């Protein structure tokens, strides 16, 4: 009986599979997090530039926020995610977003992401 190896593959799979799937989910979560951060930053940069360069399209705070939400590529974020202000550096657009992990079902908290861009006048 000691030389019998039947079922050893199933035992090895049961030991390794959870770690493998956790690694795969972690890579996917990390990629989604980076994608969201890059999208927020792009929206803030494009809107800050638009506020300075194109005042007909981005003349009001509301139009700047709408433009920023449209430029956050691949993201479906609310317009209220972005805010506009005039700072010492020029026209500044900021974004604050709460990123919810899909592993949040297991008690993982959300992560606050922020992006800011200032374009000189």
C-alpha positions as CSV (number, residue, x, y, z in Angstrom):
1,X,0.0,0.0,0.0
2,X,2.9,2.4,0.5
3,X,3.8,2.4,-3.1
4,X,0.3,3.2,-4.3
5,X,0.2,6.7,-5.9
6,X,-3.4,6.8,-7.0
7,X,-5.1,10.1,-6.1
8,X,-1.8,12.0,-5.5
9,X,-2.5,14.4,-8.4
10,X,-5.9,15.3,-6.9
11,X,-4.3,16.0,-3.5
12,X,-1.5,18.1,-5.1
13,X,-4.1,20.1,-7.1
14,X,-6.2,20.7,-4.0
15,X,-3.1,22.1,-2.2
16,X,-1.8,24.3,-5.1
17,X,-5.0,25.5,-6.8
18,X,-6.2,28.0,-4.2
19,X,-2.8,29.8,-4.2
20,X,-2.8,29.8,-8.0
21,X,-6.2,31.3,-8.2
22,X,-5.4,33.9,-5.6
23,X,-2.4,34.9,-7.6
24,X,-4.4,35.2,-10.8
25,X,-7.1,37.3,-9.0
26,X,-4.4,39.5,-7.5
27,X,-2.9,40.2,-10.9
28,X,-6.3,41.1,-12.3
29,X,-7.1,43.4,-9.3
30,X,-3.7,45.2,-9.7
31,X,-4.3,45.7,-13.4
32,X,-7.7,47.2,-12.8
33,X,-6.4,49.4,-10.1
34,X,-3.6,50.8,-12.4
35,X,-6.1,51.2,-15.2
36,X,-8.5,53.2,-13.0
37,X,-5.6,55.4,-11.7
38,X,-4.4,56.1,-15.3
39,X,-7.9,56.9,-16.5
40,X,-8.5,59.4,-13.6
41,X,-5.1,61.1,-14.3
42,X,-5.8,61.4,-18.0
43,X,-9.2,62.9,-17.4
44,X,-7.8,65.5,-14.9
45,X,-4.9,66.4,-17.3
46,X,-7.2,66.7,-20.3
47,X,-9.7,68.9,-18.4
48,X,-7.1,71.2,-16.9
49,X,-5.6,71.7,-20.4
50,X,-9.1,72.3,-21.9
51,X,-9.9,74.9,-19.2
52,X,-6.8,76.9,-20.2
53,X,-6.6,76.4,-24.0
54,X,-10.3,76.1,-25.0
55,X,-12.6,78.3,-22.9
56,X,-15.5,77.9,-25.3
57,X,-15.7,74.2,-24.6
58,X,-14.6,74.3,-20.9
59,X,-15.8,77.7,-19.8
60,X,-17.6,76.7,-16.6
61,X,-16.8,74.5,-13.7
62,X,-19.6,72.1,-14.7
63,X,-18.4,71.9,-18.3
64,X,-14.9,71.2,-17.1
65,X,-16.2,68.4,-14.8
66,X,-18.2,66.9,-17.7
67,X,-15.2,67.0,-20.0
68,X,-13.0,65.3,-17.4
69,X,-15.5,62.5,-16.9
70,X,-15.7,62.0,-20.7
71,X,-11.9,61.9,-21.0
72,X,-11.4,59.3,-18.2
73,X,-11.0,56.6,-20.8
74,X,-12.6,53.3,-20.1
75,X,-14.2,54.5,-16.9
76,X,-17.8,55.2,-16.1
77,X,-17.3,57.7,-13.3
78,X,-19.7,60.3,-12.0
79,X,-19.1,63.9,-12.9
80,X,-18.8,64.7,-9.2
81,X,-15.6,62.7,-9.1
82,X,-13.8,65.7,-10.6
83,X,-13.5,69.1,-9.1
84,X,-12.1,72.3,-10.7
85,X,-10.3,75.2,-9.0
86,X,-8.1,78.1,-9.9
87,X,-4.8,77.7,-8.0
88,X,-1.4,79.5,-8.0
89,X,-0.2,77.0,-10.6
90,X,-3.1,77.8,-13.0
91,X,-6.3,75.8,-13.7
92,X,-6.4,72.8,-11.5
93,X,-8.6,69.7,-11.8
94,X,-8.7,67.1,-9.1
95,X,-10.3,63.7,-8.9
96,X,-11.2,61.6,-5.9
97,X,-12.5,58.1,-6.5
98,X,-13.2,55.1,-4.2
99,X,-11.9,51.9,-6.0
100,X,-13.9,48.9,-4.9
101,X,-12.0,45.6,-5.2
102,X,-14.0,42.7,-6.6
103,X,-12.6,40.7,-3.7
104,X,-14.5,43.1,-1.5
105,X,-17.0,40.3,-1.0
106,X,-14.4,38.7,1.3
107,X,-14.0,41.8,3.4
108,X,-11.4,43.7,1.4
109,X,-11.9,47.5,2.0
110,X,-12.1,50.0,-0.9
111,X,-9.1,52.1,-1.8
112,X,-9.2,55.9,-2.2
113,X,-7.6,57.0,-5.5
114,X,-6.7,60.6,-6.2
115,X,-5.4,62.5,-9.3
116,X,-4.5,66.1,-9.8
117,X,-3.4,68.2,-12.7
118,X,-2.6,71.8,-13.0
119,X,-2.2,73.6,-16.3
120,X,-0.7,77.1,-16.3
121,X,-2.6,80.1,-17.7
